[in-house]
Amino acid sequence: MSVHVQRLTEAVRPRLLEHFLRLSAEDIRLRFGTTFGPSAIAQYVERIDFDNDAVLGVYDDELTLAGVVHVGFSGDSAELGLSILPGHRGRGVGSALFARAAEHARNRFVTRLYMHCLSENAAMMHIAKKSGMKICIDTGEADAFLKLPPADPASLTGEMFDQRLALFDYALKTQTAALRKITDSLGDPED
């Protein structure tokens, strides 16, 4: 099954907050490196600058944000933070989000992708290793780096195509959800 990653806009801020609030306390600690309560998460989501940073997401069939990566830009480097809802782990969502984030950063003249996480975050360590990142572990924390190749016509076209495909996937999921809702409201004709 293909995982379609979409660049998100300011309009999805409420869904983004909902995504983070659905994570367990342990998942939040692993994602942010510390424990955050709902109000701190709401402040984090409110401060995201959708114009300068990139937020990429994967929607499930119920139109829930199953996975999200926030790419923060600083000069010629970018840092990413990734989270996936429990029911969607182990299905390639994290790898797809990472690959799309790397492609997006590459196409914005970023030369180095950076990730900071707790060294006990096995899922992120796995994605980092699988993606060829160089990992430095020190006192329970890990920093991972990946040198990105320069953008080229294929990477630019690929990103544009991926975004269009993700938007089409979302449109199909929206129509399917609407049809499901209509069908459910009609009920069983034999009742």
N, C-alpha and C positions, 0 to 999 in steps of 0.2 A: 504494500500500500504506500502511495506517495504521500509525503508530508509537505504541505504548501505553506510557506512562510510569507506573511504579509507585513509590509511596513505600515505601522499604525499611526493614526493622527490624533490630534488633541481631542477629537470627539469621543474617543474610546477611554478617556481618563476614568470614568466611573467603572467600566468593565475591568480596567487595569487594577483599580483598587479592590474590586471584588475578587480578582484573581489572587492577589496577595493575601487578602483576608481569609481565603479558603485554605491557605497553607497552615500546617501545624506549627506550633511554637518551635519545634526542632527544625523543621524545614526553613522557617524564618531565620533562625540562628545560623544555619548552614548557608543560606542565601546572602545574608547581610553581615555575617561574622559576629553578630551579637544578637541579643534578644530585643525585639521591638514590640511594643503594644500597638493596638489598632490606631491610636492617635498619631504615633510616630510614623506608622506606615502611610497613613493618610497625608501627612506632611511631606513625606518622601515623594509620593505620587503627585501631589500638588506642585512640587518644585521641579518636576521633569520638564525640561525645555524641548518640546517636540520640534522646534525649528532648528536648533543646533545639534541636539543628540538624535539618535535613532532608537525607536522602540519597535521591535519586530515581534510578531506573535503568530501562533498557530491556533486556529479555532477547531473545536470538535464538532460533531454532528448536531449538538444541542446549542451551538453558537456560544459556547463558553470558551474563554481564553485558556486553552489547555497548557500552553507554554509561552513564555515571554523572555526576550533578551533585551536588556537596555544597554545601548552602546553610547558611552560618553566620550566625546572627542576633546583632545587637548593637544594643539599643535599637530605634529605629524604622528601622534600615537592615539590609540583608542583603548578604553577599558570596557570590558563587558561583564555584566551580571546576569545570570540565567536562573530561571525557576520553571518547574514543571509540576503540575498537579499530580498527586499520587496515582490516580487511575490511568495516567497517560505515560508513565515512565517505562523504559525498556522497549519503546516502540520506534525509536529513531528520532523523536521530537527534539531532544537536546542536540544531537549531531546536526540535524537540519537547521536548527536555530543558529548554532555556532557557524556552520558553513555560510549561511546567508549573511550573518553579521560580519564575517571575515570578508566576504565579497563586497558588501556595502562599504566597509571601511577602506578596502583596497581602492574602490572606485572614487573615493574622496581624498586620494593622495596620502593616505595614512601608510606609513612604512612598518609600523610595529603595533601588533595587537597584544594587549595585556589583560591578565586576569589575576585577581587576588582572591583566595578562598582559604578556608580552614583545611589543613592537610588531611583531616578526617573525612572531608567531603568526597567520598569515594566516587560518586557519579561525576562530579566535575573533574576530578583527577583523571578518571577514565577518558572523558571527552578531550581533555587537554593532551593526554598522551596519544590518543588515537589521531588527533589533529596535528601532531608533530610539534607541539609546543615544548619549549625548553622549560623545565620546572626546577625551581629552587625552593627547598623546604627548610624552614628555620623556626624553631620554637612553636611548633603547632600550626604554623601558617604557611601557605604556599603561594608563590608568585610564579606565573607562567607567562612566557613570551613567545610570540610567533612573528617572524619577519615576513612581511607581505610583499609579494611581487608588485611591480607597478601595474596600474590599470592598463587595459588594452581594449581594442574594439570588441573582442569576444566577451570579456568580463562585463563591459558596459551593456552590451546587448543581452547577455545572460541575466543580469540583474533586472533589466526592464522586462524581459520575458517572464522571469520568476514572479515579479510583482503582478503582472497581468494575469498569470495563471492562478495566483493566490486569490486575486479579486474575483475571478471567475468561479473558483472553488467556493468562496464565501457566498457568492450569489446563488449557486446551486444549493448550498446548505440552507440558505435563507428560504428559498422556495420549497425545499423539502420539509423544513420545519413548519412553514405556513400550511402546506398540504396536510401534514400530520395533525396540526391543530384543527383544521376544518374537518378532517375525517373523525377525529376524536369527539368533536362537538356534535357530529351527526349521530354518533352512537351506533349500536347494533340495530338494524332495521327489524329484527325479529323480536326485540324487547317490547 
